[in-house]
Amino acid sequence: MMACAVAIAAMPLPGAGQSAREAVVLSNQQGAGGAMNVPQNSGSIGGLTDDPIQAGETVHILVFNAPDFSVITRVSEDGDIAYPMLGILHFAGLNSAKAADLIATELKKRNLMLKPDVIVTVDSTTTGITVLGEVRSPGIYPPPGKRMLSDALAAAGGLTVNTGRVIEISSNRTPEKKTYVPWDPTMHNTSSYDIAIHPGDRVIVRSCGFAYIGGHVAKPGAYSLCGSDKMTLSEVVSMAGGVMPFTATRNTVLIRPQPDGTKVVQRIDLNKVLAGKMADVAVREDDIIYVTPSPMKDAASRAMGFAMSIVAPLLYVYNP
């Protein structure tokens, strides 16, 4: 919620950019209601914030009874502002109170004012939060009041049915640094993972991944992993309609891509998995499963051939 505060009167020193007569005139310009003079183009004076001021935000610096020192400026990408007669000041990381203390200290230190009363407010609505990916209305939104991830997602219309379990958050200030937030699409554990976000942040809601299954199954293709956070081999086989007759289940192959681009090939006895005689295998995003049609020595090479072929359009894509 936007906040507004009225500072206590302070008189600029004569000779510091103003004469004593000018100072009296400024004092007389104060309204009977106690409102302070602000630049005519000030509009909203923003709100007080206990959060760190961020690059890209607009700050309103109000010095009571000294309109020449009351400015509205935007924080640069380096976190600095340009202030009349004080030069460049670093604001990023300060809250409203500390930023006001910095201005007041500098004005006194340079003998520009005897006892300055300063208030700094922040208009963060000038810097939006970008929400992309698996949300109903991607776009740039003003920072929500609570500045929480769940609030930004709500502003973007909520999540789609293809939402995955990882949300990526980056910032204009440090685009190379990314935060990955585990997210429960069912919203059961949202309170455990909800985090604060800031103006200028970029939120990317990733889609749930796919596992690919081919070979001797009823419906080979790509299967969404949205339905469960721990999809297993037997579940993927079941979604694919089960294995066909005359299947060499002992030679089922699981191909798992690695971050460096290589692939790890694992041979699995699918018959034992389906019979409960062997631990079910967890399936990950981009895993490739190949169920061998009949006993053959070159099952792995056949599986790799299938793995290469899935880059082409698939005949069947299943979304639960």
Number of C-alpha atoms within 10 A of each C-alpha: 10 13 11 14 14 13 17 13 18 17 18 28 18 15 11 13 12 14 13 14 10 13 17 13 12 17 19 11 13 15 10 7 6 11 14 20 19 22 13 7 7 12 9 12 21 20 19 21 19 11 11 15 24 27 22 23 23 23 26 24 24 28 27 26 29 23 16 15 22 22 18 23 17 19 21 17 15 13 19 19 21 15 16 11 13 13 9 11 16 15 23 20 14 19 19 24 15 16 24 21 17 15 23 20 16 16 20 14 11 12 14 21 22 17 16 26 21 28 24 27 27 26 19 22 15 16 20 20 23 22 23 19 19 22 23 16 17 19 14 19 19 17 23 22 10 12 16 15 22 20 17 24 22 14 20 20 12 17 19 15 16 21 23 24 21 18 19 16 20 19 19 14 15 10 11 8 10 13 12 13 16 16 20 17 21 10 11 9 12 15 11 11 13 15 12 11 22 20 24 24 21 21 25 19 25 17 21 20 18 21 20 25 28 22 22 22 22 16 21 24 22 24 23 23 27 20 15 13 15 13 19 17 22 20 18 21 22 15 18 23 13 16 21 16 11 11 19 20 23 17 24 23 26 25 20 19 16 11 7 6 6 9 14 10 16 13 15 20 15 25 18 14 17 17 11 11 11 13 12 18 16 14 23 18 16 18 21 25 30 27 27 26 20 16 13 11 9 11 20 20 11 17 24 19 12 18 18 10 11 16 8 7 9 12 10 12 15 14 14 10
